[in-house]
């Protein structure tokens, strides 16, 4: 019953609904086929990720060192002098031309576009995205763009998943699963982080935790990780010393740093929002071409003084995690990377925000720890430990993906002692950002387009209640052989609601309502109720979830429910209407707005 306490509603006993077979009840058999497709997406995603990284290294060597080589190298050690200012402009112009004339969705860091495809486009993405996004990203990062490769790889993997799902005729839901599988594969293959790949798909694309979606996604992530290990081995991308807390008291410093990283995250979100608006409204022709070039010129100037901001900065992240930089360098590089990122991204070029956010957080976090060492010399363990937690905290806050961030830095460092500080720092940062910012860096562009994106998800209230908790237990039952005159004589107008029609043994025949009694023309008082009974209802068993009953109502396009006994004859024990199911929202509001043990919305007890 709706008026029952929430604790009662949450405790669902084992259902007594008769089932002929358990096969396919907990997981649809179609998932087996989707898992096979997901394995293929994992292989493709792993190869695409490796190919894009190789392409970035090629362009980096070409533009900064003048040689055609796939050797892993970084722009920070270039010898171009002041001419380096012009290198990013080349990439900005190339990306601008591609955005202007070929594919507008190349603009940005990739994940918002994948989110939009999932939430508003039935998980459909264009073929051009799968082809042009890696190329545009390689040009942007290879010419010094201060980005990570993970965002574009996620979008590219998602595009392949979407296209493949469409080609094999999957439903929009399973296209969404394959899209997320491709995205997870891209993330996992970029960083050798299979669990982070699964979580980024769940937190940023699926917005659910259901077996039929996360099993294929996890398999794709595992295969992609295997591809990555085949090419580079199992060694962590960012090896670190064996960090260890000085004691539990040190967690307070990680908590305080979480607040600091939350402030940094809010600043990044708002700076990017303002710069996107600024560049979008520049009074110049073909702004999609020239805006990235202008942003790239500013990047070149910043990079002339701090060359560590160019490219993915993986080498700088390793230096931060191994105490190889001074406090001045840490702060200078982090601040420079901050502005290089938001200016470049805001101007309309392409690249991921994951790696840059690690640089921004790592430098500030390590500097924070060095400062604390002067005040609490015996409390601070290692500045690099703080850099690790701060990296996760910044991305967790700006992306609204805290679990992805925690697991990601844990997998990258392979450091078991980092888990507790990561949880404390990331969760406080995420909560602080949510407190002051409605939008995340992932949803910023979508909200500006008028799209509503909620990154929080919970178990739907319809899945938390049983049909016997919302049904009316007091109702009138009409015998099938009763005549109309008998019903009209013995019933008042107030009691004529939804009425089940039954045989003498109580077996359900159909339903009638008050207006059914009035539509017999001309009035035939000898008209039997068996002939008047309608079949536009859903038959439900006590113990079924409201969600399942509501699905059946939608499929049959009816608004009435008759609840019958689970075993034996179909004797009605309750009735419900669509409005009764809608009233469950009141139950949820009551739970969420309870103050000091008093419900904001007064409970109503049905049938009493």
N, C-alpha and C positions, 0 to 999 in steps of 0.2 A: 504494500500500500504506500502511496506517495507520502503520507504523513509519518511513515516510520523513520526512526533515527538513521543518520548516515552510517553509523557503525553496523546497523542491521542490514542496511542496503548493500554494504560492501562485502558482507559475508555470504557468498553464494554457495549453497550446499551442492553436493554432487547431483547433477540433473537426473531425473527419472524418466526423461523422454526416451521412448523406445527407439532403438537404432538397429537396423539390420546388420550393419557392418561398420567397423571403426576406420576402414581404409578411406583415405581422402577427406576425413573430417577435420583433423588438426592441420593438414597441409594439402593443398590441391595437387593432384597428380601432375598438372601442367607445369608445376615448378621444376619437375625433373628435366623437362625439355628446356626450360629457361636457364637452368643451371648449366646445361650443355652449351647453350649460346654464351653464357657468362664466362665460361672457361675460354672460349674463343676470344671474347672481348678482353680478357686478361692478357692473352698472348699479344693481341694487336696493341693494346694500351702499353704494354711493356716495351714493345719494339718502337712504337711511336715516341715514347719518352726518351729512349736511348738515342733514337735518330735525331730528335730535337736538340738534345744536349750536345751531340756530335756537331750538329750544324752551328750551334752557338760557339763552340770552340773554334770551328773553322773561320767564322766571320770575325771572331775576336783576334785570331792570329792574322787574318788578312788586313783588318782595319788598323790595328794597333802595332803590329810587328812586321807587316808587309810580307808575309809568307803564307803559302797554302799548306796548312797543317791541321790535323785533328788532335794535336797534343793538348792536354788539359793545361790551360794557361789563364791568367787573369790580367785585366788592363792596368792594375795598380802599378806594375813595374815597367810601364812604357817609357820611351825616351823621345817622345814627340815634342816636348816643351810646350810652348804656348799654342802650337798648332792643334793640340788635343782638343781645344775648344770647339773646333769645327767638326770633329768626328761624330759626335752625337747628332749634329744637325743633318748629316747624311741619312742616318737611320730615321730621324723624325720625318724627313721629306718622303722617304720611301714608304713608311707606314702611312703617312697622310694621303699619299696617292692611292694606296690600296684601299683605305677607308672611304675616300671620296668616290672612287670609280667602280670598286668591286664589291666590297662587303662592309657596311656600316658597323656590324656587330664585332668587328675586329678591334674596335676602340674599347679600351678598358682592360681589366685584369682577368676577365673570362668567367669567373664564377657567377656574377650577377646574370650574365646572359644564359648560363646553364640553368640557373634558378628560374628565370623567366620562362624558359622552354618547358620546364617541369610544371610550373604553377599555372601558366596561362596559354600555352601553345600545344597542349596535349603531347608534350615531350617530343615535339618535332623540331629538328635543327637542319639547316641547309647544308648541302654537300660542300659548298664553297668554304664554309667554316672549317671543315675537317682538313681542307687542303691549304687554305691561305693563313689560318691562324698560326701554325708552326713556322711558316715562312716569315710572316710579319714579326713574330716574337724573336726569331733568330736575328733578323735585321736590327730590331730595337735593342736587344741585349748585347748582340755582337758589336754594336757601335757605341756601347757604353751605357745603355739604359739601365737605371738603378733598380732593376726588377729581379724577381725570381722566375724560374721557368715553370713552377708548379701550377700557377693559375691557368695559363694558356694550355698546358698539358692536360689539365683537368677538363677544360672546355673542349679540347680536341678529342680526348677520349670519350667525353659525353656525346659529341657529335657522331663519332663512329658508332657508339651504342645505339643512338637514336636512329641513324640511317639503317643499321642492320636490323633493328627491330621492325622498322617499317617495311624493309625488303622481305622479311619472312612472315609478314602479316600478323604481328602481335597486336594485342589490344593496347590502347593508350597507357593503361596501368603498367603492363609488362614492358612497353617501350621505355617507360620511366625507370623501371628496374634496370634495364640494360644500359640506359643513359647513365644512371648512377654507378653501375658496374664499370663502365668505361672510365668514368671520372675517378673512381677509387683506384682503378688500375694505374692511371696516370700518376696519381699522388704516391702510391706505393712504390712504383718503379723509379720515380725521381729520387726518393730518399731512402730506399730500402726500409720502408716503414709500413708493413702490411696492416697492422691494426689501426694506425692513423688513417690509412686509406679508407678503411671501412667506416670509421667514425666521421670523417669529413663528408662522406656520402650521406650518412644518416643525419648529421646535424645541419648540413647546408643544402641537401637536395631531396632526400626522401621524406624528411619531416615525420618519420614514423619508425617504430621498432617492431617489425612483424617478420615472422619466419620466412614468409614467401618473398620478402624483398632482401633481408639482410643475408640470407644463406647464399643466393647467387652473387651478391656484392662481395661477400667474404671470399668466395671461391675465385672470383676475378682478381681480387687484391692479392691473394696468395700466388696465383699463376704469374702475375706481373712482377711480384717480388722475386720469384724464381728466375724470371728473365733478367732482372737487374743483377742478381747474384751471379748469373752465368757470365755477364760482361765484366763486372767489377769486383766480385767477391762479397763476402759477408761482413767485412770490416765496417765499423760505424763511419758515417760521413763526417761527423764531428767528434773525434776521440777526445776524451777528457780524463783528467786525473781521477782517482778514486775519492770523490768528495765524501765528507762525513760531517755531521753536525757536531758542534762542541757540546750541545745539550739541548733539551727541549725548550729552554728559555730562548734560544736563538730563533725559534719560530716566530717570536714577536717581531723581530727585525724583518723577516720575510713577509709578515702580514703588513707591516708599515710600508714596505716596498711595493706591496700589492696596490695600496692606495696611490702611491706615486706613479706606478705604471698605468693605473686607471686614468689619472690626469693626463698622462702622455697619450693614451688611447683616445680620450675625448678631444684633445687638441688635434690629433691626426684626422679624426673624422670630420671635425668642423673646418679645418684648414682645407682638406680635400673638397668638401662641399662648396666652400667659397670659391676655390680656384676653378672648379668645374663650371660654375656659373660665370665666372670672369671670362674664361676662354670661350665659352659657348656664345657669349654676347660681344665678342670683339668685332668692331665695325670694319671688317675686311672681307673681301671676296674670297671664296673658296677657303673658308676658315678651317675646314676639316684637313686641308693640306698644310696651311701656314701655322696654325696653332701648335701642332706637335713640333714643328721646326723652331718656333719661338721658345717653347718649353725646353727643347733640346739644347738651344744656345745657352740658356740659363744654366742648364745642367753642365754643359761644358765649362762654364766659368767656375761653377762650384767645384767641379772635378779637377780643375787646374790646381786648386789649393788643397783639395782632399781627393786624390785619385782613388782612394779606397771606396768611394761611392759608386764608381763605374762597375757595371756588370752585376753578377749575382752576389759578389762579396763573400763567397764561401770561405776564401782564405782569411778574410778579416774575422769572420765568425769563429774560425778555429783559433785565431790569435786571442780573441776575447775569452774563449773557453780554456785557455792555457796560460793566462796571466802574462802575455807578451807585450802589452801596450801600457803606456803611462796613463795617468788620470787625464792629463791634457789631451792626449790622443783619443782616449775613449770618448770623452765628451765632445770633442771637435768632430770626430767621425760620425757619432750618433746624430748630432744636430744637423750636420751637413747631409747625411743620408735621409733624415726626416724631410728636409726641404727639397732635396733632389727627388725624392719619391713623390710627394704630393704635387709638386710643380709638373713633373713629367707626366704623371698619371692624370692630373687635372687638365693638362693641355690636350689630351686625347690620344696618346700613344698606347702601346699594349705591353703588358707584362704583369707578373704576379706580385702580390704584396706580402707573401709569406716570408721569404728570405729577407727583404728589406726591414720588415718589422722586427726580425731577430737582431739585426744590426742596431736598430734604434734602441730596442730594449736592453740588449746586452751591454752596450757601452754605458748607458745611464745606470743600469743595475750594478755593474762592476764599480763605477765611480761612487755610487751610494755606499757600497760595502767598504771601500777604502776610507771614505769619510767616517763611517761608523767605527772603523778600527782605531781611529784616533781618540774616540770617546769611550769605546768599550773594547780595549785591546785583547781581552781574553774571551770575548763573546763571539767575535766574527771568525768563521772557519776559513773561508777562502773566497776572495772577490770573484773568482771565476764561477763559483757555485751560485752566487747571486746573479751573475750574468746569465746563467742557464735558466734560472727561474724567471728572471725578468723578460727574457726572450719569449717564453711561453705566455707570460702574463700580458704582454702587449698584444700579441696576435689573438689570444683568447678574448681580450676585451674588444678589440676593433672588429673582429669577425663574428663575435657572439658564438664561438665554438670552443668552450672551455675544455671539454673532454678531449677533443681532437688535439688541442695544444698540449695538454698534460701528457697524453700518450705519445705524441709526436716527439717532444723533447726527450722523453724517457727512452724512446726507441733510438733516437739519433745518438744519444750519449752512451747507451748501454750501462747506465749507472744506477744500480738498485737503490742507493741511498738518496737519490734525488726525488723520489716519489712524494714523500710527505711535504717537503718545502714547495714542490711544484703545485700540489693541491691547494695549500694555504694561499700562496701568492696569486695563482691564476684565478681562483674562485673569488677572492676579494677584489681583484682587478675587474673581473667580469661583472660582479655586482655593482661596483662603483660606476662603471661605464653605463650600465643599464639604468642606474639611478638618475643620471643626468642626460642621457641621450636615448631618444626613442628609436633611432635607426642605427644600424651597424654599417661598416664600410662595404659590406656585401649587399645591403638593401638600399643604400643611399640613392643610386641611380634609378632603381625601380620605383621608389617612393616618389621621386621627382616626376616620373612619367605617369603618376596617378594610380599606380598599382599598390594593392594592399598585400604586404608580406609579413607574416607572423612567424618568427623563428622559434617560438615556444610551441610545444605540443604536449598533449596529455591524453589519457585514456578518455574517449568520448563518453559522456554521461550515459548514453544509450547502452553502452557495453557494461556499465557498472550496475545496472538494475535488471531485475527479472520482471516478466510481464505480470506475474501474480502480485507484484508490489505496487503496480499502478492500476490494476483492474478494479472495477466496482464489484463488490461482493453481494450487494443487495440490488436485485433487479426482478422484473416480472418475467415469468416463463409462461408461454402460451402452448396449449395442446394443439397438435396438428389438426385434429378433427373438430375443434371448437368452431362454432359458427360466428360470423361477424356480430350478430345481434347480441350474442352472449358476452363477447368482449366489450362491446359498447355499454352494455347494461351494468356489468360488474366493475368497470374501470373508470377512474376519474381522469380528467385531462392532464393533471399533474403527474400521474403515474405512467402515462403512455410515452415512454422513451424508446430506447433500443431494446427489443424483446426477442429472445431466442424462441423459435418454434420447435417443439420436440414431439416425439412419438410417446406412446403410453409408457414405454420402458425408459424414457428420458433421453433417448438418442436424438441428437440434433438433426433437424431437417433444414432449417434456414433461419432468417431473421425478418422481422417486420418493424416498422416505425409508425409513429402516429399518422404521418401523412399517407402511408400505405392504406390505412383504414378509411381515409377520406377520398381516395382516388377511384373507388369502385362506383362506376356510373352505368346505368342508374343504380341507386343504392339497393343492393341485394343482401338482405339480412341473413340469407341462408348460405351465403358465400363462406366456404370453409377456409381456415387459415393455412392449410396445406397448399392450397392453390395460390395463396397470396405471398407465401414465403419467398424471400429473395436469397440469392447466393453470392451477393457482392460483399463478402467478408473474408477475413483470414482466420483460419482455424489454428489456434495456438495451444501449446501444452504448458501447464504450470512448470516453471523452472527454466523456460527458454529466456534468453536475454531479450530485452526490448529492442536491441539493435537488429537481431535476426527477424523478429516479428515486423519491425518497421521496414526492413528490406522486402519482405514478402508483400507488405501493403503497397509499396511503391511498384513492385513488379505487376501486381494485379490491379493497381490504380483504384484501391478502395480505402475507405476511412474507418471501417468497423472491424473489431476483433472479438471473437468469441473464444474464451479459454475453457478447455475441457479437461477432464481427468486424463492422466497419462496412460492409465491401464483400464482395460474393460471398455464398456460402452462409452460413446462420446457424449457424456452428460455435462452440460454447461455448468461451470462453477464461477464464472465471472465474465464481464464484458468490458470493453474499452473502446475509446474512440481516438482519432488522431490528436484531438486536443489534449487528451490525458497524457499522451506521450510528450507533447510540447511542454506540458507543465513540469517535466523533469528539469527543464532549465531553471525553474524556481528552486529546485532542490540543490542544484549546483551553486546558484547565487547565494543560497542560504549557507552552504558550506564555506564559501569564499569570503563572506561578509560577516561571519559570526564574531561578535565582540563580547568579551567577558562572559562567555557562556550564554549570551542572549542572541537569538536569531534576529537578524534585521528584517527578514520576511517571515511573517507568521505562518506556521505550518497549517495546512488544511488537511483534514482527514476525510477521505472519500468513503461514502457508503455508511457513514455513522450519523 
